[in-house]
């Protein structure tokens, strides 16, 4: 027991300087809205409250290492909104949104873990926290994934992400369960993004075992006017 405590103390002492050198940012938000619906009680709804920490550190090689951990704070079921208890009692109150690490440099950016799906860059018309995006079939984030994004070339870039196990069952398919490719560019006030996603696991918004999704997003943003 004493040896374990000593080993833990040594490990903590070695970790502390590394953490101190990292540029870490704690962030979060609480977004609540009041909803009035005909023939129903008024409801105060949680619109994607979240809490996270992210940071980066310069490496001796000239690259920059980074990481991100972000959790969604749900607490918005009927049990969570009730007033007859002093405690929040709903299930799945805390869910993982982002959990990733990577490096970036002149070569571009490489990332592994759970991160934002590059496909969502085409969702230029979704400006109301997902409420206007009911047409969306691709998930906002992908897990168990590896991604690469090219450097910016005069406002244009491309990326490819490979999804390993897509639904938690390693024996369902072999090797990889899906991939996402994306290209985007900015031309003055106009931005364009194109994406393609191919998956061989049950889609988030449908029951199909396979999905091929294509999307294009175009946006104009200038002088206070946004059209997507």
Buried (B, 14 or more C-beta within 10 A) or exposed (E): EEEEEEEEEEEEEEEEEEEEEEEEEEEEEEEEEEEEEEEEEEEEEBBBBBBBBBBBBEEEEEBBBBBBBBBBBBBBBEBBBEEEEEEBEBEEBEEEBBBBBBBBBEEBBBBBBBBBBBBBBBBBBBEEEEEEBEEBBBBBBBBBBBBBBBEEEEEEBBBBBBBBBBBEEEEBBEEBBBBBBBBBBBEEEEBBBBBBBBBBBBBBEEEEEEBEBEBEBBBEBEEEEEEB
